[in-house]
Amino acid sequence: MISLYTTITIKFFFLFAPFFVISMFLVLTQGESQQAKKKIIHRAMVAALLICLLLFFAGPVLFSVIGITLDSFRIGAGTLLFLTSISLVNNGTRSHAKGLPDEERDDISVVPLAIPVIVGPATIGTVMVYGAELTAPADIMAGLAGLTTALLGLMFSLYSSGLIIRAIGRTGLNVLSKISGLILAAMAAEIIFTGIASFMSKL
């Protein structure tokens, strides 16, 4: 269980693309006070956690209602995650971050920070896949603990965003985003190959 918890924590942490999120957070909160930034982080993290928990448990129900198999969803979610990883490697941005609303909003913590910056389409699909794969109670607890820990790590990263940007600069953030993209590409390949192997074994 400890091994599964550690693995899931690391996977989810990179799935949330923390360095990209930090970049977007700094852009979206320009001119805000430290107090306002902390409130935005709190609301964004709570919203992201609630959304992820809903997705984690909704996967099996949704698959049953729509009539698709977990293997098919693995392949679809893995493909979308792979496209996201390509976006991060190519230019340090997520494809779903394009067209973010202008500053004509009162609260950016839920939209666009929680959705779609932290929890985008690729993240949604991957969380649902992991939620459907983990069926044993111990595995589910490890998955939920890993998910929560990853979000706490992201929250700590956002709290430290000012220090991080001063230490490594925008260029350093872009480099780390590209490295995250490579890791996400490997995760996407694993999900896709698992789906294909499982599908082929049932023929």
C-alpha positions as CSV (number, residue, x, y, z in Angstrom):
1,M,0.0,0.0,0.0
2,I,2.9,2.4,0.8
3,S,4.4,1.7,-2.6
4,L,1.1,2.3,-4.4
5,Y,0.6,5.5,-2.4
6,T,4.1,6.8,-3.3
7,T,3.7,5.9,-7.0
8,I,0.2,7.6,-7.3
9,T,1.4,10.7,-5.4
10,I,4.3,11.2,-7.8
11,K,2.1,10.5,-10.9
12,F,-0.6,12.9,-9.8
13,F,1.9,15.6,-8.9
14,F,3.3,15.6,-12.4
15,L,-0.2,15.2,-13.9
16,F,-1.1,18.5,-12.4
17,A,1.9,20.0,-14.2
18,P,2.9,22.2,-11.2
19,F,5.5,24.4,-13.0
20,F,2.9,25.3,-15.7
21,V,0.3,26.0,-13.0
22,I,2.8,28.3,-11.2
23,S,3.4,30.2,-14.5
24,M,-0.3,30.7,-15.0
25,F,-0.9,31.6,-11.4
26,L,1.7,34.3,-11.6
27,V,0.1,35.7,-14.7
28,L,-3.4,35.5,-13.4
29,T,-2.6,37.1,-10.0
30,Q,-0.4,40.0,-11.2
31,G,-1.0,43.0,-9.1
32,E,-2.8,41.1,-6.3
33,S,-1.8,41.4,-2.7
34,Q,-0.2,38.4,-0.8
35,Q,-3.4,38.1,1.2
36,A,-5.5,37.9,-2.0
37,K,-3.2,35.4,-3.5
38,K,-3.5,33.1,-0.5
39,K,-7.3,33.2,-0.7
40,I,-7.1,32.4,-4.4
41,I,-4.8,29.4,-3.7
42,H,-7.1,28.1,-0.9
43,R,-10.3,28.3,-3.1
44,A,-8.5,26.8,-6.1
45,M,-7.2,23.9,-4.1
46,V,-10.6,23.1,-2.5
47,A,-12.3,23.3,-5.9
48,A,-9.7,21.1,-7.6
49,L,-9.9,18.5,-4.7
50,L,-13.7,18.3,-4.9
51,I,-13.6,18.0,-8.7
52,C,-11.0,15.3,-8.6
53,L,-12.8,13.3,-5.9
54,L,-16.0,13.5,-8.0
55,L,-14.2,12.3,-11.0
56,F,-12.3,9.6,-9.1
57,F,-15.6,7.9,-8.0
58,A,-17.7,8.8,-11.1
59,G,-15.6,6.8,-13.5
60,P,-17.2,3.4,-13.2
61,V,-20.7,4.8,-13.1
62,L,-20.1,7.0,-16.2
63,F,-18.5,4.1,-18.1
64,S,-21.6,1.9,-17.3
65,V,-24.1,4.7,-18.3
66,I,-22.3,5.5,-21.5
67,G,-21.6,1.9,-22.4
68,I,-17.8,2.2,-22.9
69,T,-15.1,-0.1,-21.5
70,L,-12.3,1.0,-19.2
71,D,-9.8,-0.1,-21.8
72,S,-11.4,2.2,-24.4
73,F,-11.3,5.1,-22.0
74,R,-7.7,4.3,-21.1
75,I,-6.7,4.6,-24.7
76,G,-8.7,7.8,-25.1
77,A,-7.5,9.4,-21.9
78,G,-3.9,8.4,-22.6
79,T,-4.0,9.9,-26.1
80,L,-5.3,13.2,-24.7
81,L,-2.7,13.2,-22.0
82,F,0.0,12.5,-24.7
83,L,-1.2,15.6,-26.7
84,T,-1.0,17.7,-23.5
85,S,2.5,16.4,-22.9
86,I,3.5,17.5,-26.4
87,S,2.1,21.0,-25.7
88,L,4.2,21.2,-22.6
89,V,7.4,20.0,-24.3
90,N,6.9,22.2,-27.4
91,N,6.1,25.5,-25.8
92,G,5.6,25.2,-22.1
93,T,1.8,25.6,-22.3
94,R,-1.2,23.3,-22.1
95,S,-3.5,23.2,-25.1
96,H,-6.5,23.7,-22.9
97,A,-5.1,26.9,-21.5
98,K,-5.5,28.7,-24.7
99,G,-8.3,31.3,-24.8
100,L,-8.4,31.8,-21.1
101,P,-10.9,34.6,-20.2
102,D,-9.6,38.1,-19.9
103,E,-9.4,39.9,-16.5
104,E,-13.2,40.5,-16.6
105,R,-13.8,38.2,-13.7
106,D,-14.2,38.7,-9.9
107,D,-12.8,35.3,-8.9
108,I,-10.2,33.4,-10.9
109,S,-9.7,30.7,-8.3
110,V,-12.3,28.2,-9.8
111,V,-12.3,29.4,-13.4
112,P,-9.7,29.4,-14.9
113,L,-7.3,28.3,-12.2
114,A,-8.9,25.2,-10.8
115,I,-10.5,24.4,-14.2
116,P,-9.0,24.2,-16.8
117,V,-5.4,25.1,-15.5
118,I,-5.1,22.6,-12.7
119,V,-7.8,20.1,-13.8
120,G,-7.9,20.1,-17.6
121,P,-9.4,17.5,-20.0
122,A,-6.4,15.2,-19.9
123,T,-6.3,15.4,-16.1
124,I,-10.1,14.6,-15.9
125,G,-9.7,11.5,-18.1
126,T,-6.6,10.2,-16.2
127,V,-8.2,10.7,-12.8
128,M,-11.3,8.8,-13.9
129,V,-9.1,5.9,-15.3
130,Y,-7.2,5.6,-12.0
131,G,-10.4,5.7,-10.0
132,A,-11.9,2.9,-12.1
133,E,-8.7,0.8,-11.9
134,L,-8.4,0.9,-8.1
135,T,-11.1,-1.5,-6.8
136,A,-9.8,-2.9,-3.5
137,P,-10.5,-0.7,-0.4
138,A,-6.8,-0.4,0.5
139,D,-6.0,0.6,-3.1
140,I,-8.8,3.2,-3.1
141,M,-7.5,4.7,0.1
142,A,-3.9,4.8,-1.3
143,G,-5.2,6.4,-4.4
144,L,-7.2,9.1,-2.5
145,A,-4.3,9.7,-0.2
146,G,-1.9,10.1,-3.1
147,L,-4.3,12.4,-4.9
148,T,-4.6,14.6,-1.8
149,T,-0.9,14.6,-1.1
150,A,-0.2,15.7,-4.7
151,L,-2.6,18.6,-4.4
152,L,-1.0,19.6,-1.1
153,G,2.4,19.6,-2.9
154,L,0.9,21.8,-5.6
155,M,-0.5,24.1,-3.0
156,F,2.9,24.4,-1.3
157,S,4.4,25.1,-4.8
158,L,1.9,27.9,-5.4
159,Y,2.7,29.4,-1.9
160,S,6.4,29.4,-2.9
161,S,5.8,30.7,-6.4
162,G,7.4,34.0,-5.7
163,L,10.5,32.4,-4.3
164,I,10.6,29.9,-7.2
165,I,10.4,32.5,-9.9
166,R,13.1,34.6,-8.3
167,A,15.3,31.6,-8.0
168,I,15.0,30.1,-11.5
169,G,13.2,32.7,-13.5
170,R,10.7,32.2,-16.3
171,T,13.2,30.3,-18.4
172,G,13.8,27.9,-15.6
173,L,10.0,27.4,-15.2
174,N,9.7,26.7,-18.9
175,V,12.5,24.1,-18.8
176,L,10.9,22.3,-15.8
177,S,7.5,22.4,-17.7
178,K,9.2,20.6,-20.6
179,I,10.6,18.0,-18.3
180,S,7.2,17.5,-16.8
181,G,5.9,17.1,-20.3
182,L,8.3,14.2,-20.9
183,I,7.2,12.5,-17.8
184,L,3.5,12.9,-18.8
185,A,4.3,11.4,-22.2
186,A,5.7,8.3,-20.5
187,M,2.6,8.1,-18.2
188,A,0.4,8.5,-21.3
189,A,2.2,5.7,-23.1
190,E,1.8,3.4,-20.1
191,I,-2.0,4.1,-19.9
192,I,-2.4,3.6,-23.7
193,F,-0.4,0.3,-23.8
194,T,-2.2,-1.0,-20.7
195,G,-5.5,-0.4,-22.5
196,I,-4.4,-2.0,-25.7
197,A,-2.9,-5.0,-24.0
198,S,-6.0,-5.5,-21.9
199,F,-8.3,-5.1,-24.9
200,M,-6.2,-7.6,-27.0
201,S,-6.2,-10.2,-24.2
202,K,-10.0,-10.2,-24.3
203,L,-10.2,-11.0,-28.1
